[in-house]
Amino acid sequence: MAISRCNKCGNVVEHEREFVGTSIVCQCGAGTTVYDTVYFVNKLSEMYFALRKEFNALNPDSSTPNQTQFKNYGESIDLHNSDSLSSQEQHAPIVQWFKSKNIIATASINAVDTTGFFDEAAVAIGSNYELLSEVCERIRYAQLKEYTSNLIYLDKKSNEDAKTIEAFVQQLYEHSLIARCISNKKEKSIRVVLQNAPSVRRFFAGDWLEWFALMVGLRVCQERKIKFSCARNMTITFSNSENRELDVFFLINYSQPIYIECKSGDFRQELDKYVALRKRLAIDQRYFILCVADLEEESCKGMTAMYGMTFVNTQTLGPHLTTLF
């Protein structure tokens, strides 16, 4: 079949195929061309998708298909005790955002399940990193050396700091992140007996900082009542088959990406890699964040100015995220 549509009055008429390419006179008197039906429909589709792309660019919130199905998780959940974030639905806006850049995103669905105790321990560490980082390091070192236990010394701590450390170690025990804790009042020390579960080993080896960054971001989203999608330990694959793992990723209001790379050890040899990644993802430097646990605030400011990314530590991550929202 063939079809014609008058540009003046909008009248649509079907014709036999032998009229394809000819000009006819519409009922309104205007001239119009007869097209093959498939050709005509394809042209209409091209126009539709071009207009939809332009509309989405002007209205970012409308670019995520079926966006209304994604609820505002932050308003309705207990951040420290919920598995509602660990779903394909919750991760879908992030997957779609990467797809729009021809990047395949593979979400680690259970990596944002907060029904366990990693998140609570991580918040305790990050909120008092100067004091509690020593406990983490003693445990990490013992795990690395395949020791079964290690000592936490309190003899040089103030009474207040000693009580804080004791309470934290007790919390680790109650949450099964260590197998036992044995307090020696006379020698002012605590012996921690280690857990060997792989997830626990990864936590003290550095995963705690990812959990901390995730929970800080969730808290800010909840306080500001912002719609979001979040992911942790997500893998992305570029068109050249190169894979990268992203520590913590938020998509605010389903349009604004925030990436947080977490570092609790040496990071300087990898700076060029992160500079290149920021450019490839086209994320504004304020939203591309390196959270380095032990980096001094003055150094954070200096490196931010030098490298075109935002450097923060455990104390400045929350305030910086608050400014973004």
Protein Blocks (a to p, Z undefined) as FASTA:
>chain_A
ZZdddfklopacdddfklgoiacddfkopacddddfklmmmmmmmmmmmmmmmmmmmmmm
lmpghklmpccfklmccfklccklmcfklmmmmmmmmmmnopacdddfklmcckbmmlmm
mmmmmmmmmlmmmmmmmmmmmmmnopabdcddfklpcfklmmmmmmmmmmmmmnopafbd
cddfknopadddddfbfklmmmmnommmmmmmmmmmmmmmmmnopacdddehiacddfko
pacddfbdcdehhlaccdddddfbdfklmmmmmmmmmmmnopafklmccddfklcfklmm
mmmmmnopacddfklmmmmmmmmZZ
